[in-house]
Amino acid sequence: MTYINSEKFFSRGLLPEIEVTVPVREVFARISKETGNGFVLTQSGRPYRYVVGKSLVSSFLQRTQPQEDRTDVIGRFAESRAGSWISSPDILSFPIETAERTKTTLEQLENRPDMVFEIVDAGTPLGFYLNHENVLNAATGRIVWVCKQGHDNADPDHGTCAVCPFPIDHVEVR
Protein backbone atom coordinates (compact mmCIF):
# COMPACT_ATOMS: atom_id res chain seq x y z
CA MET A 1 0.00 0.00 0.00
CA THR A 2 1.32 3.44 -0.86
CA TYR A 3 0.73 6.42 1.37
CA ILE A 4 -1.55 7.89 -1.33
CA ASN A 5 -4.02 5.08 -0.49
CA SER A 6 -3.66 5.60 3.27
CA GLU A 7 -6.32 7.01 5.61
CA LYS A 8 -3.75 9.70 6.43
CA PHE A 9 -3.82 11.05 2.87
CA PHE A 10 -6.39 13.69 1.89
CA SER A 11 -6.77 14.50 -1.80
CA ARG A 12 -6.62 18.15 -2.72
CA GLY A 13 -9.94 19.79 -1.91
CA LEU A 14 -10.83 17.49 1.01
CA LEU A 15 -9.16 19.72 3.62
CA PRO A 16 -10.31 23.33 3.72
CA GLU A 17 -7.67 25.76 2.49
CA ILE A 18 -7.93 29.25 3.96
CA GLU A 19 -5.75 32.23 3.10
CA VAL A 20 -3.95 34.03 5.98
CA THR A 21 -5.71 37.28 5.06
CA VAL A 22 -9.23 35.89 5.57
CA PRO A 23 -11.08 37.33 8.59
CA VAL A 24 -11.40 34.88 11.49
CA ARG A 25 -15.19 35.23 11.25
CA GLU A 26 -15.02 33.55 7.82
CA VAL A 27 -12.69 30.87 9.18
CA PHE A 28 -15.22 30.04 11.92
CA ALA A 29 -18.07 29.95 9.41
CA ARG A 30 -16.12 27.72 7.06
CA ILE A 31 -14.85 25.19 9.58
CA SER A 32 -18.27 25.02 11.24
CA LYS A 33 -19.60 23.59 7.96
CA GLU A 34 -16.78 21.06 7.49
CA THR A 35 -16.70 17.49 8.74
CA GLY A 36 -13.28 18.03 10.31
CA ASN A 37 -11.89 20.83 12.41
CA GLY A 38 -8.44 21.12 10.86
CA PHE A 39 -7.62 23.37 7.94
CA VAL A 40 -4.70 24.32 5.73
CA LEU A 41 -3.67 27.93 6.14
CA THR A 42 -2.27 29.25 2.88
CA GLN A 43 -0.08 32.23 2.20
CA SER A 44 -0.30 33.65 -1.33
CA GLY A 45 -2.01 30.41 -2.37
CA ARG A 46 0.76 28.13 -1.02
CA PRO A 47 0.13 25.76 1.93
CA TYR A 48 1.75 27.28 5.01
CA ARG A 49 0.46 25.62 8.24
CA TYR A 50 -2.09 23.00 9.17
CA VAL A 51 -4.22 24.45 11.97
CA VAL A 52 -6.34 22.62 14.52
CA GLY A 53 -9.54 24.65 14.42
CA LYS A 54 -10.60 23.75 17.95
CA SER A 55 -7.40 25.25 19.33
CA LEU A 56 -8.09 28.52 17.45
CA VAL A 57 -11.61 28.67 18.86
CA SER A 58 -10.51 27.68 22.37
CA SER A 59 -7.79 30.33 22.29
CA PHE A 60 -10.42 32.93 21.52
CA LEU A 61 -12.72 31.75 24.31
CA GLN A 62 -9.85 31.74 26.82
CA ARG A 63 -9.08 35.37 26.01
CA THR A 64 -12.50 36.50 27.15
CA GLN A 65 -13.38 37.00 30.80
CA PRO A 66 -16.74 35.71 32.09
CA GLN A 67 -17.91 39.27 32.83
CA GLU A 68 -16.86 40.57 29.39
CA ASP A 69 -19.45 41.20 26.75
CA ARG A 70 -18.71 38.39 24.32
CA THR A 71 -20.50 40.30 21.58
CA ASP A 72 -17.77 42.96 21.62
CA VAL A 73 -14.96 40.43 21.95
CA ILE A 74 -16.28 38.24 19.14
CA GLY A 75 -16.64 41.30 16.93
CA ARG A 76 -13.03 42.39 17.51
CA PHE A 77 -11.60 38.90 17.16
CA ALA A 78 -13.73 37.92 14.20
CA GLU A 79 -12.56 40.85 12.10
CA SER A 80 -8.87 40.09 12.70
CA ARG A 81 -7.04 38.07 10.05
CA ALA A 82 -6.51 34.32 10.41
CA GLY A 83 -2.75 34.57 9.95
CA SER A 84 -2.37 37.02 12.83
CA TRP A 85 -3.34 34.37 15.41
CA ILE A 86 -1.34 31.38 14.24
CA SER A 87 1.87 32.34 16.02
CA SER A 88 0.08 32.25 19.38
CA PRO A 89 1.50 29.42 21.53
CA ASP A 90 -1.97 28.18 22.51
CA ILE A 91 -3.00 27.52 18.91
CA LEU A 92 -1.99 24.09 17.72
CA SER A 93 -0.63 24.10 14.20
CA PHE A 94 1.80 21.99 12.24
CA PRO A 95 4.29 22.90 9.52
CA ILE A 96 3.64 21.83 5.95
CA GLU A 97 6.49 20.59 3.78
CA THR A 98 6.39 19.55 0.15
CA ALA A 99 7.18 15.92 -0.68
CA GLU A 100 7.58 14.57 -4.22
CA ARG A 101 5.45 11.44 -4.57
CA THR A 102 7.99 9.50 -6.63
CA LYS A 103 10.94 10.38 -4.39
CA THR A 104 9.45 10.04 -0.90
CA THR A 105 8.76 6.80 0.96
CA LEU A 106 6.19 6.15 3.66
CA GLU A 107 9.02 5.62 6.15
CA GLN A 108 10.45 9.06 5.36
CA LEU A 109 7.07 10.66 6.08
CA GLU A 110 6.42 8.66 9.25
CA ASN A 111 9.91 9.11 10.74
CA ARG A 112 9.52 12.88 11.03
CA PRO A 113 8.06 14.97 13.84
CA ASP A 114 4.35 15.79 13.73
CA MET A 115 3.71 17.55 10.46
CA VAL A 116 1.78 17.67 7.22
CA PHE A 117 3.23 16.98 3.81
CA GLU A 118 1.87 18.44 0.61
CA ILE A 119 2.30 15.56 -1.81
CA VAL A 120 3.15 16.65 -5.34
CA ASP A 121 3.74 14.73 -8.55
CA ALA A 122 6.02 16.55 -10.99
CA GLY A 123 5.05 19.82 -9.31
CA THR A 124 1.30 19.15 -9.41
CA PRO A 125 -0.30 19.14 -5.93
CA LEU A 126 -2.12 15.86 -5.21
CA GLY A 127 -3.11 16.32 -1.57
CA PHE A 128 -1.88 16.26 2.00
CA TYR A 129 -0.42 13.50 4.15
CA LEU A 130 -0.93 13.90 7.92
CA ASN A 131 1.89 11.83 9.33
CA HIS A 132 0.85 11.03 12.91
CA GLU A 133 -2.37 10.27 14.77
CA ASN A 134 -2.55 13.55 16.70
CA VAL A 135 -2.24 15.48 13.44
CA LEU A 136 -4.80 13.21 11.78
CA ASN A 137 -7.27 13.61 14.67
CA ALA A 138 -7.73 17.30 13.80
CA ALA A 139 -9.07 16.26 10.40
CA THR A 140 -12.00 14.47 11.99
CA GLY A 141 -14.81 15.73 14.15
CA ARG A 142 -16.88 18.82 13.56
CA ILE A 143 -16.69 21.91 15.82
CA VAL A 144 -19.87 22.64 17.76
CA TRP A 145 -20.24 25.88 19.77
CA VAL A 146 -22.04 25.28 23.08
CA CYS A 147 -23.73 27.92 25.25
CA LYS A 148 -23.78 28.00 29.06
CA GLN A 149 -27.12 26.16 29.01
CA GLY A 150 -25.75 23.35 26.82
CA HIS A 151 -27.43 24.27 23.52
CA ASP A 152 -25.50 23.46 20.34
CA ASN A 153 -24.79 26.30 17.92
CA ALA A 154 -23.42 26.02 14.38
CA ASP A 155 -21.23 29.12 14.82
CA PRO A 156 -20.46 31.80 17.42
CA ASP A 157 -22.73 34.32 15.71
CA HIS A 158 -22.58 37.34 18.01
CA GLY A 159 -21.46 35.51 21.13
CA THR A 160 -24.88 34.43 22.33
CA CYS A 161 -26.85 31.27 21.80
CA ALA A 162 -29.27 30.98 18.89
CA VAL A 163 -31.78 29.25 21.22
CA CYS A 164 -31.49 31.20 24.48
CA PRO A 165 -29.95 34.49 25.70
CA PHE A 166 -26.89 32.83 27.30
CA PRO A 167 -23.34 33.33 25.99
CA ILE A 168 -21.29 30.80 24.06
CA ASP A 169 -19.27 28.99 26.71
CA HIS A 170 -17.08 26.41 25.00
CA VAL A 171 -16.60 24.27 21.90
CA GLU A 172 -16.70 20.53 21.45
CA VAL A 173 -15.53 18.34 18.62
CA ARG A 174 -18.03 15.67 17.60
Secondary structure, DSSP 8 states (H G I E B T S, - for coil): --GGGSTTEEETTSS-EEETTSBHHHHHHHHHHSSSSEEEEEETTEEEEEEEHHHHHHHHHHHS-TTS-HHHHHHHHHHSBGGGTTTSTTS-EEEEEEEEGGG--HHHHHTSSS-EEEEEETTEEEEEEE-SHHHHGGGSS-EEEEETT--EESS-TTSB-SSSS-BEEEEEE-
